[in-house]
Amino acid sequence: GIENRNSVLGMTQTVLDFLRKKGVNSENKCIIVGSSFGGVLALSLALESPDSVQGLTLINPATSYQRSIWPILGNALASVPNQNFYNYASNLLLQLSLVDTSKVIYSGRK
């Protein structure tokens, strides 16, 4: 497995590198959709490379992160020395934080 415990800025750079490889630039902009922590990452992407982003769709962004339990859980998780346990725990926490798609309302707008 890949060991990756990047900061938000590190993750932002990883995604920006990926988008650039896919041809996203100031002439070929993208629309970024983010849910929960993905919303935070989407905001970070837009701030780091505003000329490459045409628009954002944020679904329940975790912008109140500092007032939540996640900083405590994140710090505890980051200090786990065993990579296998880290992978298991981080995947479990991610699944618990994913959006419930059965509750998403589609407006039919384009």
N, C-alpha and C positions, 0 to 999 in steps of 0.2 A: 504494500500500500504506500501511498504518498503521505508523508508527514507534512502537514500544512497548518500552522497556527499563526497565520498572518493577522496583522492589524487591519482595520477597515481601509486604511490607505493602501496597504499591501494588496488586499483583495481588489480594491478599486483599480490599481495598476494592472493586476492580472487580467481583469475583465477588459480594461482598455486595450491591453496588448492583443487580446483575443479579437476584439471588435476591429482593430486596425488590420489584423490578418484577414478578416472577412471583408475588408474594403470600406469600412466606415470611416468617414473623414468629413471635412467641412463641406464637401461637394455631395457626398452620399451619406446623409444623416440618418440616425436611427431614432425610433421611439422606444423608450425603456419602460417596462412594466415591472413593478416590484411590490411584493406583499410582505408585511411584517419587517423582518430585518432586510429583506430584499428592497424594501422601500428606502431604507437608510442607505443601502448600497447604491440604489438608483440616484438618490440625491447627491451622493458623493461623486458619482460618475458625471452628473450634470455640472457640478461645481468644478471638477477637475478638467473637463473637456466640453465646455458649453457650445463650442463651434461644431461639435459632432452630434449633438442631441437636438432632434426636432421637437420632441415632447416627452412628457413623463406621465405615467399613470401609476398612482400610488394607492395601494389597497391596504388600509389599516397599517400604515407605516409605524415602525417602532421608534418614533421620534421622542417618546418619553422614556427612552431606555434607561437613563440615569435614575429615574424614579421607580424603576421596576426591580424585580428580583434578579434579572438577567446579569447585571454586573457582578453580583455575588456568585451566581452559578458559573458565569464565564471565567472569573478569576480562579474559582475552585477547579474547574475543568482544565484550565490552562496549566495548572500545577500538577496534574496527574502525570507521573513519570512513565507509567506503562502504556505504550502506544496502542495495544489491543483494547485495553479498557477505555482509553481516550476515544478511540474510534467508535466503540459500542455506545458509550455515554453521549458523545456528541451527536450521533445518529438518532438516538432515542430523544434527546432534547429537541433536535430539529423536527422530528416527526410530531412531537407534542405542540410545536409552535406553528405548524403549517395551517394554511387557511382551509376551512371546511367548505369545499366547493359546492356542497349541496345547499349552502345558504347564500350563494352568489346570485344576485338578480341581474338578468340580462335585459337591457333596455331596448335592444333592437336597433339602436342608433349606429350610424356608420360615420 
